[in-house]
Each structure stands twice: as C-alpha cells, then as structure tokens.
Amino acid sequence: MALTNEYIKQRLTEKFGDQVQNFQEPYGMLTFEAPRELNLKVLQYLYDEDALAFRFMTDLQAVHYPDNKGRELAVVYHLHSLTENVRIRFKVFTDIQTPDVFSATALFSAANWMERETYDFYGVNFVGHPNLKRILNVDEMDYFPMRKEFPLEEQTRVDKDDDMFGR
C-alpha cells in the first residue's frame, strides 16, 4: 500500500486525537502541528511505526513569528520515509519567554548539529541536548540574530537618499 498524506493523517489522529492539528498540504507535503510537550512522542511514533517509517530527519529549524503572542517560535521538523519516498513537515510552537522543546538527538543523530544551530540563531532551548552551545556565532553574543527583534534598516542613516532607491 502506498503511503498517502490521508493515511498518515489518519494514523496520527488515531494515536494522538485532536492534539495533532492544523493539517495542511502546501505543495503536496503534509504539514501539521502538535503541542511542544508532545514533540518527542510524535517523532517516536513516526519513527517506530513500520507502516510510516519516518526514520530520516532532513532538516530541523525555527521560525520567529513576532506577532503570534504565546507562539512566537516554531520549531519545524522535516522528516522523510526513505522506503516510501514521502516527506512530511511537523511543527511545534513555543513562547519566546520559555523556548523549551525536548531534544530529538536520542532519536535522530542528525538533530545534534541542527538543534545547536537553531539554538544559536533563535534561542530555542532543547532540553536534554548533550552539548547545547553556540556553534556558528561567538559565545559573547547576548542576542539571537535570526529573531525579528530589530528593524530591517537603521532609521537614522544620513548617507542614504531614499529618492535614489525609488521610495
């Protein structure tokens, strides 16, 4: 039997009920979300269930939604079932004040570096990570550069004439 988005959705709903939600299929890729407390349980189920077999983590990253109060940071997992050649996207949201998400390093060894990078740029604290520290930025940085906390341009610049840029 071919692994379809509808079948994956059915299996997840049977196992977790309404805790998995917001199912979408942008460009044909099944995308869904679950509470951050369930991230490891959902990942473990997707990994262990032989009919699904999502045993390869393609990517892990974060997205900052500053206007989404209480859900400012999204941790996004991209998983691949190599046997069925199917990819899915799984999201968990957390607030920016306590950005704690359980680490997936025990399940996917590839998550080790990806979680360190996500911590480095977004400040997501992966609870249980074996060596969570900055990996690309200097240790002295007291901010997370990919968060949308700063204006895109310095508003006080005098060396720039907006008329030259069509504004």
Protein Blocks (a to p, Z undefined) as FASTA:
>chain_A
ZZdfklmmmmmmmmnommbghiaceehiacddddfklmmmmmmmmmmmmklopabcfbdc
ddddfklghilbccddddddfklopacdddddddfklmcccdfklmmmklmmmmmmmmmm
nopacehiablccfkbcfklcbdfkbcfbcfbdfkbckbcfklnoZZ
